[in-house]
Amino acid sequence: MKQAVLLLAHGAPENLDGIPEYLKNVLGGRPVPPQVEEEVRRRYVEIGGGSPLLARTREQASALEAVLGLPVYFGMRNWHPSIKQTMGRLQADNIERAVAICLAPQYSKASVGLYFRRVQEAKRELNAKVEIVWAKSFHDSPLLLEAFASKLTPLLPAEKVLFTAHSLPERLLSRADPYDAESRATAAGVAARAGLTAWDFAYQSQGFSREKWLGPAVETQLDLYAAQGVRDVVLAPIGFVSDHVEILYDVDIAFRNYARERGITLRRTESLNACPAFIAALAEVAKRKLCAGR
């Protein structure tokens, strides 16, 4: 049987010219408010004019392919290559079974579940015969926790360690949705491996809508630290595995400025990107699913 791995990522434009198309994809074709496009453009200018996410994802796929000895494909939900384009490649290459892994460790029907629905839609539209084996979540993978911990320990000790994950609108999460519990479990697992006895957790990168998003927000936590006289904070994003605008702008620029204004020095763990420890974690997930065949 010809097998492969399919990595799924959010996607982001590599230059400013791609921002209108990208936002149209994110909003499902709905009109993009001019102020939203202007703000997104400003943030991309601040990080150098484009996102490195496509390059980082390509590096992850290449490194994973070298470890597994199997073809590794990747598709983007909101950019190129799209999930449908990549499914077409799997079909053309006569792949019979593929493990689909979303490059977001914690599962939510509103986030990771959407990637999987896009794969199923593409499969139907292309009449593709490839069997998809879902790696639903790997938030508690021992190798993933070790990878995150390896990025954290060089920055210790610190007065406070703040773990973060991407916020989601509260309305999208049913009572049974595991996202909040899985995000906090990842943080706890990393903290244990780093030898921490105390740490905090917050959500970052809330969207532009005025609805209620998961909290507490990072800014709220930084305000609390400032009131307590804390001066040294390490922020560890455990809901992200690659450098992109949520790291390079939200953390490195917005949060650092916010912290600085309150007398706090904010340090950040390196992203996993294609580090060997993270690739080993992905390989373990893929091999386990391929062996199980379901």
C-alpha positions in Angstrom: 0.0 0.0 0.0 1.3 3.4 -1.0 1.2 5.6 2.2 2.0 9.2 2.9 1.5 12.0 5.5 -0.6 15.1 4.9 0.3 18.1 7.1 -2.4 20.8 7.4 -1.6 24.4 8.3 -3.5 27.7 8.4 -1.5 29.4 5.7 -0.5 33.0 5.4 0.7 35.4 2.6 4.4 35.7 1.9 4.1 39.3 0.8 1.8 42.3 1.2 0.2 41.8 -2.2 -1.4 38.6 -1.1 -3.2 40.0 1.9 -6.6 40.8 0.2 -6.8 37.2 -1.2 -5.7 35.8 2.2 -8.4 37.7 4.1 -11.0 36.8 1.6 -10.2 33.1 2.2 -10.2 33.6 6.0 -13.7 35.2 5.8 -15.1 32.7 3.4 -15.5 35.2 0.6 -17.4 37.7 2.8 -16.4 41.4 2.3 -13.3 42.4 4.2 -13.8 45.6 6.3 -11.2 48.2 5.1 -10.0 48.8 8.7 -9.3 45.1 9.1 -7.3 44.9 6.0 -5.4 48.0 7.0 -4.6 46.7 10.4 -3.5 43.3 9.0 -1.3 45.0 6.5 0.3 47.2 9.2 1.2 44.1 11.2 2.7 42.4 8.2 4.8 45.4 7.5 6.0 45.3 11.1 7.3 41.8 10.7 9.1 42.4 7.4 6.3 42.4 4.8 5.3 38.8 4.8 4.8 35.6 6.8 7.4 32.8 7.1 4.7 30.2 7.7 4.8 28.7 4.2 8.6 28.3 4.4 8.5 26.9 7.9 5.8 24.4 6.9 7.8 23.3 3.8 10.8 22.8 6.1 8.7 20.7 8.5 7.4 18.5 5.7 10.9 18.0 4.2 12.4 17.1 7.6 9.5 14.7 8.4 9.8 13.0 5.0 13.5 12.4 5.6 12.8 10.8 9.0 9.9 8.6 7.9 11.1 7.7 4.4 7.5 8.4 3.2 6.1 11.2 1.0 5.0 14.1 3.1 2.5 16.6 1.6 1.2 19.9 3.1 -2.0 21.9 2.4 -3.1 25.3 3.6 -6.6 26.2 4.7 -6.3 29.8 3.7 -3.4 30.0 1.3 -1.4 28.1 -1.3 -1.1 25.3 -1.8 -4.7 24.8 -0.8 -5.9 21.7 0.8 -7.8 20.9 -2.5 -4.7 21.4 -4.6 -2.7 19.1 -2.3 -5.4 16.4 -2.3 -5.1 16.6 -6.1 -1.4 15.8 -5.8 -2.1 12.8 -3.6 -4.6 11.5 -6.1 -2.1 12.0 -9.0 0.6 10.2 -7.1 -1.7 7.3 -6.4 -1.4 7.6 -2.6 -3.7 5.0 -1.1 -3.6 6.0 2.6 -2.5 9.2 4.2 -2.3 10.3 7.8 -3.7 13.8 8.2 -2.0 15.9 10.9 -3.0 19.4 11.6 -0.1 21.5 12.8 -2.0 22.6 15.9 -1.5 20.2 18.8 -4.8 20.8 20.6 -8.2 19.8 19.1 -11.3 21.9 18.7 -14.1 21.2 16.3 -14.0 24.9 15.5 -10.4 24.9 14.5 -8.7 21.5 13.8 -12.1 20.0 12.9 -12.5 22.6 10.2 -9.3 21.5 8.5 -10.5 17.9 8.4 -13.8 19.0 6.9 -11.9 20.8 4.2 -10.0 17.6 3.4 -13.3 15.6 3.2 -14.8 18.3 0.9 -11.8 18.2 -1.4 -11.8 14.4 -1.4 -15.5 14.4 -2.5 -15.0 17.1 -5.1 -12.0 15.3 -6.7 -13.6 11.8 -6.2 -10.2 10.9 -4.6 -9.9 7.3 -3.4 -7.2 7.9 -0.8 -8.0 6.7 2.7 -7.5 9.5 5.2 -6.4 8.5 8.7 -7.0 11.3 11.2 -4.5 12.3 13.9 -7.1 14.2 15.8 -4.9 15.6 18.6 -1.4 15.2 19.9 -1.5 17.7 22.7 -0.1 15.2 25.3 2.5 13.5 23.1 5.5 13.0 25.3 7.9 14.0 22.5 5.9 17.2 21.8 6.0 18.1 25.5 9.8 17.4 25.6 10.2 19.6 22.5 8.4 22.5 24.1 10.3 22.1 27.3 13.6 22.1 25.5 12.8 25.6 24.3 11.7 26.8 27.7 14.4 25.5 30.0 17.2 27.8 28.6 15.2 30.8 29.7 14.7 29.7 33.3 14.7 30.8 36.0 12.0 33.6 35.6 9.8 35.4 38.0 6.7 34.2 36.0 6.2 31.7 33.2 3.1 32.3 31.1 1.9 29.6 28.6 -0.4 30.7 25.8 -2.6 29.2 23.1 -4.7 30.8 20.3 -8.0 32.1 21.6 -11.3 31.1 20.0 -14.8 32.6 20.1 -16.6 31.1 23.1 -19.8 30.6 21.0 -17.9 28.0 18.8 -17.1 25.8 21.7 -19.6 23.3 22.9 -19.5 21.9 26.4 -17.9 18.8 25.1 -15.2 20.6 23.1 -11.8 19.6 24.5 -9.8 22.6 23.3 -9.5 24.5 26.6 -8.7 21.3 28.6 -6.1 20.1 26.1 -4.4 23.5 25.9 -4.0 23.6 29.7 -2.9 20.0 29.7 -0.1 20.8 27.3 1.0 23.6 29.4 1.0 21.4 32.5 2.9 18.7 30.8 5.6 21.1 29.6 5.8 22.8 33.0 6.3 19.4 34.7 9.2 18.6 32.3 10.8 22.0 32.9 10.6 21.5 36.6 8.2 24.4 37.2 6.1 24.4 40.4 4.2 27.5 39.5 3.0 28.9 36.1 0.1 30.7 34.5 -1.9 30.3 31.3 -3.6 32.8 29.0 -5.1 33.1 25.5 -3.7 35.3 22.8 -4.5 36.5 19.3 -8.2 37.1 19.7 -9.9 38.1 16.4 -11.3 41.4 15.3 -14.9 40.6 16.1 -16.5 42.1 19.3 -17.9 38.7 20.5 -16.6 37.1 23.6 -13.4 35.1 23.2 -11.7 32.6 25.4 -9.7 34.2 28.2 -7.9 35.3 30.3 -6.1 37.4 27.7 -2.4 37.9 27.9 -2.8 41.6 28.5 -5.0 40.9 31.5 -2.3 38.6 32.9 0.4 41.2 32.3 -1.6 43.8 34.1 -1.9 41.5 37.1 1.9 40.9 37.0 2.6 44.6 36.9 0.3 45.1 40.0 2.3 42.4 41.8 5.6 44.1 41.0 6.8 41.3 38.6 9.6 42.4 36.3 10.6 39.3 34.4 8.2 37.1 32.4 8.8 34.3 30.0 6.0 33.7 27.6 5.8 30.2 26.1 3.3 29.7 23.2 2.3 26.0 23.4 -0.6 26.3 20.9 1.8 27.2 18.0 4.5 25.2 16.3 5.8 27.7 13.8 6.8 31.3 13.5 4.1 33.4 11.9 2.3 36.7 12.6 0.7 35.5 15.9 4.3 35.0 17.2 6.3 37.6 15.4 3.8 40.4 15.8 1.5 39.6 18.7 4.2 38.3 21.0 7.4 39.9 19.8 6.0 43.4 19.2 2.6 43.9 20.7 3.0 42.0 24.0 6.6 43.1 24.5 5.6 46.7 24.1 2.6 46.2 26.4 4.9 44.6 29.0 7.6 47.2 28.7 5.1 50.0 29.3 4.3 48.3 32.6 8.0 47.8 33.6 8.1 44.2 32.6 10.8 42.5 30.5 9.1 39.9 28.3 11.1 37.0 26.9 9.7 34.4 24.6 10.6 30.7 23.9 11.8 29.9 20.4 9.2 28.4 18.1 9.6 24.6 17.3 9.6 25.1 13.5 11.6 22.2 12.1 13.7 21.4 15.2 14.6 17.7 15.4 12.6 17.2 18.6 9.4 18.4 17.0 9.9 16.4 13.9 10.4 13.3 16.0 7.1 14.1 17.7 5.3 14.3 14.3 7.0 11.1 13.2 5.8 9.2 16.2 2.2 10.4 15.7 2.3 9.5 12.0 3.9 6.0 12.6 1.4 5.2 15.3 -1.6 6.1 13.1 -0.1 4.3 10.0 0.4 1.2 12.0 -3.1 1.3 13.5 -4.5 2.0 10.1 -7.3 4.0 11.6 
